[in-house]
């Protein structure tokens, strides 16, 4: 039986969506083609009508996973100050619900270790998608006015977030894991939501006078460091769990 091009494209999207979720939940190495096709409601034999091999699937599924996070970057970019943008990211990324929901969580935490061991299309495709998405995140956060300095600052923040989430998931005791998340939220907000120092202002030169509290133009607008974050409700050690009404904010 021959299917239309529209049907084939829809089936391919189903496979990619199933693979993206499975890779986040189980990792690339532990997820076989059979598992992906089962999740997509299809048989193993149909896989090769859409992909040459698992490497091609991995590359495209990771690209899909990063693309799914783009609308959330726009939510971050819409915040009026660098402090607000950093705070939204930190609070959401290091939320208990993110720790506990691997299948809808960060793609980097789930597959980065696997990717370091892979070669060919999977590694190349993932690397291309990852670096492109990191550029988009830097544009959305706009922590510093200078493009290179901003990219390095965002990379520093994201590296800290990924490491903290990995540590939290590695700890078996939920209470101890939650204390780690809470401590890292507090420390990262103290680092990334603070008022810029005189040295920083001097380093950025004349660009420091730019109006950084203006609404963003797409995701490419940059802005200078923000005033200090407002304190979190409750005393230190009693920080409230982030609970946005619109659910988990996945940026990777």
C-alpha positions as CSV (number, residue, x, y, z in Angstrom):
1,X,0.0,0.0,0.0
2,X,1.4,3.4,-1.0
3,X,0.9,6.4,1.3
4,X,0.8,10.0,0.4
5,X,3.7,12.4,1.0
6,X,1.6,14.1,3.6
7,X,1.0,10.8,5.5
8,X,4.7,9.9,5.3
9,X,5.7,13.3,6.6
10,X,3.2,13.0,9.5
11,X,4.6,9.5,10.3
12,X,8.1,10.8,10.3
13,X,7.1,13.6,12.8
14,X,5.6,10.9,15.1
15,X,8.8,8.9,15.0
16,X,10.9,12.0,15.8
17,X,8.7,13.1,18.6
18,X,8.8,9.6,20.1
19,X,12.6,9.4,19.8
20,X,13.1,12.9,21.3
21,X,11.0,11.9,24.4
22,X,12.7,8.5,24.7
23,X,16.2,9.9,24.4
24,X,15.5,12.4,27.2
25,X,14.0,9.7,29.4
26,X,16.3,6.8,28.8
27,X,19.4,8.2,27.0
28,X,20.5,7.5,23.5
29,X,22.6,4.4,24.2
30,X,19.7,2.7,26.1
31,X,17.1,3.5,23.5
32,X,16.8,1.2,20.5
33,X,14.9,1.6,17.3
34,X,12.4,-1.0,18.4
35,X,11.6,1.2,21.5
36,X,11.2,4.3,19.4
37,X,8.9,2.7,16.9
38,X,6.8,1.1,19.7
39,X,6.3,4.5,21.3
40,X,5.3,5.9,17.9
41,X,2.7,3.1,17.5
42,X,4.6,1.6,14.5
43,X,6.5,-1.6,13.6
44,X,10.2,-1.9,13.4
45,X,10.1,-2.6,9.7
46,X,8.7,0.8,8.9
47,X,11.7,2.6,10.3
48,X,13.9,2.4,7.3
49,X,11.3,4.0,5.1
50,X,12.1,7.2,7.0
51,X,15.7,7.0,8.2
52,X,18.9,5.4,6.9
53,X,20.0,4.3,10.4
54,X,19.8,5.2,14.1
55,X,22.5,7.9,13.7
56,X,20.3,9.9,11.4
57,X,17.3,9.5,13.8
58,X,19.4,10.7,16.7
59,X,20.6,13.8,14.8
60,X,17.1,14.8,13.7
61,X,15.4,13.9,17.0
62,X,17.8,16.1,18.9
63,X,17.2,19.0,16.4
64,X,13.4,18.5,17.1
65,X,14.0,18.5,20.9
66,X,15.9,21.8,20.7
67,X,13.3,23.3,18.4
68,X,10.5,22.5,20.9
69,X,12.2,24.7,23.4
70,X,12.3,27.8,21.2
71,X,8.9,29.2,22.4
72,X,10.1,29.1,25.9
73,X,13.1,31.3,24.9
74,X,10.6,33.9,23.8
75,X,9.1,33.9,27.3
76,X,12.5,34.5,28.8
77,X,13.3,37.2,26.3
78,X,10.0,39.0,27.1
79,X,11.2,39.7,30.7
80,X,12.1,43.3,31.0
81,X,15.5,43.0,32.8
82,X,18.5,40.7,32.7
83,X,17.9,39.9,36.4
84,X,14.3,38.9,35.6
85,X,15.4,36.8,32.7
86,X,18.1,35.0,34.7
87,X,15.8,34.4,37.6
88,X,13.0,32.9,35.5
89,X,15.5,30.5,34.0
90,X,17.2,29.5,37.2
91,X,14.0,29.0,39.2
92,X,12.4,26.9,36.5
93,X,15.4,24.8,35.5
94,X,16.3,23.9,39.1
95,X,12.7,23.1,40.1
96,X,11.9,19.8,41.6
97,X,9.4,19.1,38.8
98,X,12.3,19.4,36.3
99,X,14.4,16.9,38.3
100,X,11.5,14.5,38.4
101,X,10.3,14.7,34.8
102,X,13.1,13.5,32.6
103,X,10.9,12.8,29.5
104,X,9.9,16.4,29.2
105,X,13.1,17.9,30.6
106,X,16.5,19.1,29.4
107,X,17.9,17.3,26.4
108,X,21.5,18.2,27.3
109,X,21.4,16.4,30.7
110,X,19.8,13.4,29.1
111,X,22.1,12.8,26.1
112,X,25.3,14.9,26.3
113,X,27.3,12.0,27.8
114,X,26.1,9.6,25.1
115,X,27.0,12.2,22.4
116,X,30.6,12.4,23.5
117,X,31.0,8.7,22.7
118,X,29.3,8.8,19.3
119,X,30.7,9.7,15.9
120,X,29.3,10.5,12.5
121,X,25.9,12.0,11.8
122,X,24.6,11.7,15.3
123,X,27.5,13.6,16.9
124,X,27.7,16.2,14.1
125,X,23.9,16.8,14.1
126,X,23.7,17.1,17.8
127,X,26.7,19.5,18.0
128,X,25.2,21.8,15.3
129,X,21.8,21.9,17.0
130,X,23.3,22.4,20.4
131,X,25.6,25.3,19.5
132,X,22.8,27.0,17.5
133,X,20.4,26.7,20.4
134,X,23.0,28.1,22.8
135,X,23.3,31.1,20.6
136,X,19.5,31.5,20.7
137,X,19.5,31.3,24.5
138,X,22.2,33.9,24.7
139,X,20.1,36.2,22.6
140,X,17.1,35.6,24.8
141,X,18.8,36.2,28.1
142,X,20.9,39.3,27.1
143,X,22.8,39.4,30.3
144,X,25.6,41.7,29.0
145,X,25.7,44.2,26.2
146,X,28.8,42.9,24.5
147,X,28.0,39.8,22.3
148,X,31.0,37.7,23.2
149,X,30.9,38.5,26.9
150,X,27.2,37.8,27.0
151,X,27.7,34.4,25.3
152,X,30.4,33.5,27.7
153,X,28.2,34.6,30.7
154,X,25.3,32.6,29.5
155,X,27.5,29.5,28.9
156,X,28.7,29.8,32.4
157,X,25.2,30.0,33.8
158,X,23.9,27.1,31.7
159,X,26.9,24.9,32.6
160,X,26.1,25.5,36.3
161,X,22.5,24.7,35.8
162,X,23.2,21.5,33.9
163,X,25.7,20.3,36.6
164,X,23.3,21.1,39.4
165,X,20.5,19.2,37.8
166,X,22.8,16.2,37.2
167,X,23.9,16.2,40.8
168,X,20.3,16.5,42.0
169,X,19.2,13.5,39.9
170,X,22.2,11.5,41.1
171,X,21.1,11.8,44.8
172,X,18.7,9.1,45.8
173,X,17.3,10.8,48.9
174,X,14.6,13.2,47.6
175,X,15.0,15.6,50.6
176,X,18.8,15.9,50.2
177,X,18.4,16.3,46.4
178,X,15.8,19.1,47.0
179,X,18.2,20.9,49.4
180,X,20.9,20.8,46.7
181,X,18.5,22.4,44.2
182,X,17.4,25.0,46.7
183,X,21.0,25.9,47.6
184,X,22.0,26.2,43.9
185,X,19.0,28.3,43.0
186,X,19.9,30.7,45.8
187,X,23.6,30.9,44.9
188,X,23.1,31.2,41.2
189,X,20.6,34.0,41.7
190,X,23.1,35.8,43.9
191,X,25.7,35.5,41.2
192,X,23.6,36.2,38.1
193,X,20.9,38.5,39.4
194,X,23.1,41.0,41.2
195,X,23.8,44.6,40.4
196,X,26.8,45.1,38.0
197,X,30.0,46.2,39.6
198,X,32.0,49.4,38.6
199,X,34.6,47.2,37.0
200,X,32.0,45.6,34.8
201,X,30.5,49.0,33.9
202,X,34.0,50.2,32.9
203,X,34.8,47.1,30.9
204,X,31.7,47.4,28.7
205,X,32.6,51.1,28.0
206,X,30.1,53.3,26.2
207,X,27.7,50.4,25.7
208,X,26.9,50.5,29.4
209,X,24.6,53.5,28.7
210,X,22.3,51.5,26.5
211,X,18.7,51.2,27.7
212,X,18.6,47.6,28.8
213,X,15.0,47.5,30.1
214,X,13.4,47.9,26.7
215,X,11.2,45.1,25.3
216,X,13.3,42.7,23.1
217,X,13.4,42.8,19.3
218,X,13.1,39.1,18.5
219,X,15.9,37.1,20.2
220,X,18.9,39.1,19.0
221,X,18.7,42.1,21.3
222,X,21.4,42.4,23.9
223,X,21.3,44.4,27.1
224,X,23.4,45.4,30.1
225,X,23.5,43.8,33.5
226,X,20.5,44.3,35.6
227,X,19.7,45.6,39.1
228,X,19.6,43.1,41.9
229,X,16.9,40.5,42.0
230,X,14.0,41.0,44.4
231,X,14.5,38.6,47.3
232,X,12.7,35.4,47.3
233,X,9.8,35.1,49.7
234,X,10.6,33.4,52.9
235,X,13.8,33.1,54.9
236,X,17.0,31.5,53.6
237,X,16.4,27.7,53.8
238,X,12.7,28.1,53.2
239,X,12.7,29.2,49.6
240,X,9.4,28.4,47.9
241,X,9.4,25.9,45.0
242,X,8.9,27.5,41.6
243,X,5.4,26.9,40.4
244,X,4.5,28.8,37.2
245,X,0.8,28.4,36.2
246,X,1.9,27.5,32.7
247,X,4.1,24.6,33.7
248,X,7.7,23.6,33.2
249,X,9.9,26.0,31.3
250,X,12.3,23.8,29.2
251,X,15.0,25.8,27.4
252,X,17.1,22.9,26.2
